[in-house]
Amino acid sequence: MIRVVVSPDPIDVAAELAAVEAGGIGAVASFTGLVRADADTGGGGVETLELEHYPGATEAALTRLVQEATARWSLAAATVVHRVGPMRAGERIVLVVAAAAHRTAALDACHYLIDRLKTDAPFWKRETRGGESRWVEARAGDDAAAARWR
């Protein structure tokens, strides 16, 4: 089972985990990303983070990544839920779930998906600090993390 959702709606982690755990598999690994109150750039705290995307293109890119992970680690199920729109510090922004027969495959696939979606999924981030908005640039560390999986 492959599930990809891009939505402004809050992420229900319990429901997403329950959906993949029902298959009688041996391991489920998950990663939940939150909007940081203070990004690496310094300066006052983040008031809001807004993600923009191209509907259709973003879902297709995420689906390709999930299909790659499913094939590479023989996953029983994989889910990526990503929020778009405005969010406040502490809110869930992304959930990645990988289910497999064994823990190593589930953990590796989860790690792969979060590393790759940071660089391969077309999202644009704008944060607001002190009443001023600015676009957030990609980080070199994200490119290095994704490159190790190629």
KALINUR-V845518 format. One record per residue. N is the residue number from 0. RES is the residue in three letters. PHI is phi in degrees with one decimal (999 if undefined). OMEGA is omega in radians with two decimals (999 if undefined). D_CENTER is the distance of its C-alpha to the mean C-alpha in whole Angstrom. Layout:
n:N res:RES phi:PHI omega:OMEGA d_center:D_CENTER
n:N res:RES phi:PHI omega:OMEGA d_center:D_CENTER
This chain:
n:0 res:MET phi:999 omega:3.06 d_center:17
n:1 res:ILE phi:-114.3 omega:3.12 d_center:14
n:2 res:ARG phi:-134.2 omega:3.08 d_center:12
n:3 res:VAL phi:-129.6 omega:-3.14 d_center:10
n:4 res:VAL phi:-133.1 omega:3.00 d_center:10
n:5 res:VAL phi:-122.7 omega:-2.97 d_center:10
n:6 res:SER phi:-157.3 omega:3.03 d_center:12
n:7 res:PRO phi:-80.4 omega:-3.06 d_center:14
n:8 res:ASP phi:-74.8 omega:3.06 d_center:14
n:9 res:PRO phi:-57.0 omega:-3.11 d_center:13
n:10 res:ILE phi:-91.7 omega:3.08 d_center:11
n:11 res:ASP phi:-96.2 omega:-3.06 d_center:14
n:12 res:VAL phi:-59.5 omega:-3.10 d_center:13
n:13 res:ALA phi:-59.8 omega:-3.13 d_center:16
n:14 res:ALA phi:-67.2 omega:-3.14 d_center:16
n:15 res:GLU phi:-67.0 omega:3.11 d_center:13
n:16 res:LEU phi:-66.4 omega:3.14 d_center:15
n:17 res:ALA phi:-60.3 omega:-3.11 d_center:18
n:18 res:ALA phi:-64.8 omega:-3.14 d_center:17
n:19 res:VAL phi:-90.3 omega:-3.13 d_center:17
n:20 res:GLU phi:-72.6 omega:-3.08 d_center:19
n:21 res:ALA phi:-68.0 omega:-3.04 d_center:22
n:22 res:GLY phi:-81.8 omega:3.13 d_center:22
n:23 res:GLY phi:70.2 omega:3.14 d_center:24
n:24 res:ILE phi:-79.9 omega:-3.07 d_center:22
n:25 res:GLY phi:-91.1 omega:-3.06 d_center:23
n:26 res:ALA phi:-152.0 omega:3.03 d_center:19
n:27 res:VAL phi:-130.7 omega:3.06 d_center:16
n:28 res:ALA phi:-113.4 omega:3.13 d_center:13
n:29 res:SER phi:-141.7 omega:3.06 d_center:10
n:30 res:PHE phi:-134.6 omega:3.06 d_center:8
n:31 res:THR phi:-116.9 omega:3.09 d_center:7
n:32 res:GLY phi:-98.0 omega:-3.13 d_center:7
n:33 res:LEU phi:-116.7 omega:3.03 d_center:10
n:34 res:VAL phi:-70.3 omega:3.14 d_center:12
n:35 res:ARG phi:-73.9 omega:3.09 d_center:14
n:36 res:ALA phi:-70.4 omega:-3.13 d_center:18
n:37 res:ASP phi:-135.8 omega:-3.13 d_center:19
n:38 res:ALA phi:-67.5 omega:-3.08 d_center:17
n:39 res:ASP phi:-62.5 omega:-3.06 d_center:18
n:40 res:THR phi:-77.2 omega:3.12 d_center:21
n:41 res:GLY phi:78.9 omega:-3.09 d_center:23
n:42 res:GLY phi:81.9 omega:-3.09 d_center:25
n:43 res:GLY phi:-43.9 omega:-3.10 d_center:25
n:44 res:GLY phi:-64.4 omega:3.10 d_center:22
n:45 res:VAL phi:-73.1 omega:3.08 d_center:19
n:46 res:GLU phi:-85.6 omega:3.08 d_center:21
n:47 res:THR phi:-143.8 omega:2.99 d_center:18
n:48 res:LEU phi:-124.3 omega:3.13 d_center:15
n:49 res:GLU phi:-119.9 omega:3.09 d_center:15
n:50 res:LEU phi:-107.3 omega:3.03 d_center:12
n:51 res:GLU phi:-113.3 omega:-3.13 d_center:14
n:52 res:HIS phi:-156.0 omega:3.00 d_center:14
n:53 res:TYR phi:-99.3 omega:3.13 d_center:16
n:54 res:PRO phi:-54.4 omega:-3.10 d_center:16
n:55 res:GLY phi:91.1 omega:-3.14 d_center:16
n:56 res:ALA phi:-68.7 omega:-3.14 d_center:16
n:57 res:THR phi:-66.6 omega:3.12 d_center:12
n:58 res:GLU phi:-61.6 omega:3.12 d_center:12
n:59 res:ALA phi:-63.9 omega:3.13 d_center:14
n:60 res:ALA phi:-64.5 omega:3.13 d_center:12
n:61 res:LEU phi:-66.2 omega:3.11 d_center:9
n:62 res:THR phi:-61.4 omega:3.10 d_center:12
n:63 res:ARG phi:-59.7 omega:3.13 d_center:14
n:64 res:LEU phi:-62.2 omega:3.14 d_center:11
n:65 res:VAL phi:-66.4 omega:3.08 d_center:11
n:66 res:GLN phi:-63.5 omega:3.10 d_center:15
n:67 res:GLU phi:-60.7 omega:3.14 d_center:15
n:68 res:ALA phi:-64.9 omega:-3.14 d_center:14
n:69 res:THR phi:-60.8 omega:3.13 d_center:16
n:70 res:ALA phi:-70.5 omega:-3.05 d_center:19
n:71 res:ARG phi:-66.4 omega:-3.08 d_center:18
n:72 res:TRP phi:-114.9 omega:-3.14 d_center:18
n:73 res:SER phi:49.6 omega:-3.11 d_center:20
n:74 res:LEU phi:-71.0 omega:3.02 d_center:17
n:75 res:ALA phi:-80.2 omega:3.14 d_center:19
n:76 res:ALA phi:-160.6 omega:3.07 d_center:16
n:77 res:ALA phi:-151.7 omega:-3.10 d_center:12
n:78 res:THR phi:-134.7 omega:2.94 d_center:9
n:79 res:VAL phi:-129.8 omega:3.05 d_center:6
n:80 res:VAL phi:-119.5 omega:-3.10 d_center:7
n:81 res:HIS phi:-128.4 omega:3.10 d_center:6
n:82 res:ARG phi:-82.5 omega:2.98 d_center:9
n:83 res:VAL phi:-134.6 omega:-3.11 d_center:11
n:84 res:GLY phi:90.4 omega:-3.10 d_center:15
n:85 res:PRO phi:-80.2 omega:3.10 d_center:16
n:86 res:MET phi:-140.5 omega:3.10 d_center:15
n:87 res:ARG phi:-104.1 omega:3.11 d_center:17
n:88 res:ALA phi:-53.6 omega:3.12 d_center:16
n:89 res:GLY phi:92.0 omega:3.12 d_center:15
n:90 res:GLU phi:-76.3 omega:3.08 d_center:13
n:91 res:ARG phi:-71.2 omega:3.14 d_center:10
n:92 res:ILE phi:-111.6 omega:-3.11 d_center:7
n:93 res:VAL phi:-150.8 omega:3.01 d_center:4
n:94 res:LEU phi:-132.1 omega:3.06 d_center:5
n:95 res:VAL phi:-120.6 omega:3.13 d_center:6
n:96 res:VAL phi:-130.6 omega:3.07 d_center:9
n:97 res:ALA phi:-130.2 omega:-3.14 d_center:12
n:98 res:ALA phi:-119.2 omega:-3.09 d_center:16
n:99 res:ALA phi:-148.6 omega:3.12 d_center:18
n:100 res:ALA phi:-66.8 omega:-3.06 d_center:22
n:101 res:HIS phi:-132.4 omega:-3.03 d_center:22
n:102 res:ARG phi:-63.4 omega:-3.09 d_center:20
n:103 res:THR phi:-59.9 omega:3.13 d_center:19
n:104 res:ALA phi:-63.5 omega:-3.14 d_center:18
n:105 res:ALA phi:-64.0 omega:-3.13 d_center:15
n:106 res:LEU phi:-65.3 omega:-3.14 d_center:14
n:107 res:ASP phi:-63.3 omega:-3.13 d_center:15
n:108 res:ALA phi:-64.7 omega:3.11 d_center:12
n:109 res:CYS phi:-62.6 omega:3.13 d_center:10
n:110 res:HIS phi:-61.2 omega:3.11 d_center:10
n:111 res:TYR phi:-57.0 omega:-3.08 d_center:11
n:112 res:LEU phi:-63.2 omega:-3.12 d_center:7
n:113 res:ILE phi:-69.3 omega:3.10 d_center:5
n:114 res:ASP phi:-64.1 omega:-3.06 d_center:9
n:115 res:ARG phi:-74.4 omega:-3.11 d_center:9
n:116 res:LEU phi:-68.9 omega:3.09 d_center:6
n:117 res:LYS phi:-63.7 omega:-3.09 d_center:7
n:118 res:THR phi:-112.6 omega:-2.98 d_center:11
n:119 res:ASP phi:-102.9 omega:-3.14 d_center:11
n:120 res:ALA phi:-99.2 omega:-3.08 d_center:9
n:121 res:PRO phi:-79.0 omega:3.02 d_center:12
n:122 res:PHE phi:-120.9 omega:3.05 d_center:11
n:123 res:TRP phi:-123.8 omega:-3.06 d_center:14
n:124 res:LYS phi:-108.6 omega:3.03 d_center:13
n:125 res:ARG phi:-130.4 omega:3.12 d_center:17
n:126 res:GLU phi:-112.3 omega:3.10 d_center:18
n:127 res:THR phi:-116.1 omega:3.08 d_center:21
n:128 res:ARG phi:-132.9 omega:3.09 d_center:23
n:129 res:GLY phi:54.0 omega:3.13 d_center:27
n:130 res:GLY phi:80.2 omega:-3.14 d_center:27
n:131 res:GLU phi:-110.9 omega:3.13 d_center:26
n:132 res:SER phi:-101.3 omega:3.05 d_center:23
n:133 res:ARG phi:-151.3 omega:3.08 d_center:22
n:134 res:TRP phi:-75.4 omega:-3.13 d_center:19
n:135 res:VAL phi:-96.5 omega:3.13 d_center:17
n:136 res:GLU phi:-77.7 omega:3.05 d_center:17
n:137 res:ALA phi:-65.4 omega:-3.13 d_center:15
n:138 res:ARG phi:-100.9 omega:3.12 d_center:16
n:139 res:ALA phi:-61.1 omega:3.13 d_center:18
n:140 res:GLY phi:-62.4 omega:3.09 d_center:16
n:141 res:ASP phi:-66.6 omega:3.11 d_center:13
n:142 res:ASP phi:-63.3 omega:-3.14 d_center:15
n:143 res:ALA phi:-65.9 omega:3.13 d_center:17
n:144 res:ALA phi:-64.6 omega:3.13 d_center:14
n:145 res:ALA phi:-68.6 omega:-3.08 d_center:13
n:146 res:ALA phi:-64.4 omega:-3.11 d_center:17
n:147 res:ARG phi:-67.7 omega:3.13 d_center:18
n:148 res:TRP phi:-91.6 omega:-3.08 d_center:16
n:149 res:ARG phi:-85.6 omega:999 d_center:18
